[in-house]
Amino acid sequence: MKKIPVVTLLVLSYLFAGLAVVHGITDTVLDIWLVFFLLVELPNMIYAFLLPRWGGREADLLFWNMVLKLCQLPIFLAVLLLVVVLNLLVLPLLPMLFVFAYTLLLSTSAYGISALQWAYRRGTLSWEKRSFLILLHCMFFSDVVCAVSCWRQFRREASAPDEQTP
């Protein structure tokens, strides 16, 4: 698995967040966000779903999903803190903050959703469990817990001895 798209998403999301903090939410920053979404986030989502076809492993998808979620956590906490502390002052910016945070959430969740879909197709995950985990991947903060728990469960299952009878 090539790490360049994942690292690019990680680095550029922090650069964009820093740009928004330094310059405020202006028309220029919104234009930069649109370019960031089209050139970085959207291709990352597509890449995550193409990886299984290109020989990517489920373990890699789950690992990078967890890493991205944990590394992006400070951005989500900063947005939450900004909304809580500034309360009414941030109200006009709320739609933009929500769109930025949610598109970032979806672009990082794509790796986990792809791995869950792959496990479902292989028959190792039920439809109900897959649907529930995908729903958790699409909600703020529960996505981090879901990413870590999916990775831990995969590692536990991968390290367990096969229960085949001789």
C-alpha angles and dihedrals in degrees: 000000000000112000096199097091092047094048091044091054091048097048098040093048089058091045091051092047089050091049091051091050094048098042101026124228102312134151090264092054090048090052090049090050091053090052090045090052095047097042102035116014100041095046088048090055091050091045091054091056094045095051096082090055091049094053099270116155127237089232091058093049093050093044094051091043089056094044093050092048094050093044093048093048094093090057092053091046090050091052091048092047091048091053094045097045099041094036106165095018091063095047095101089050095048096095092051093046091049093049092048093047095044096048088049089049092051094046091054093040091056090080093054094042090051091052091048091050090049092051090049092052090050090052097243094113129050122233092245095050092045092050092048093049091048089051090052090050089057097055127079116261094355085076090065093050091046093049093051094044093048090051092048092047092049092049091048092050092045093052095044114101117251113264096216121141117234 
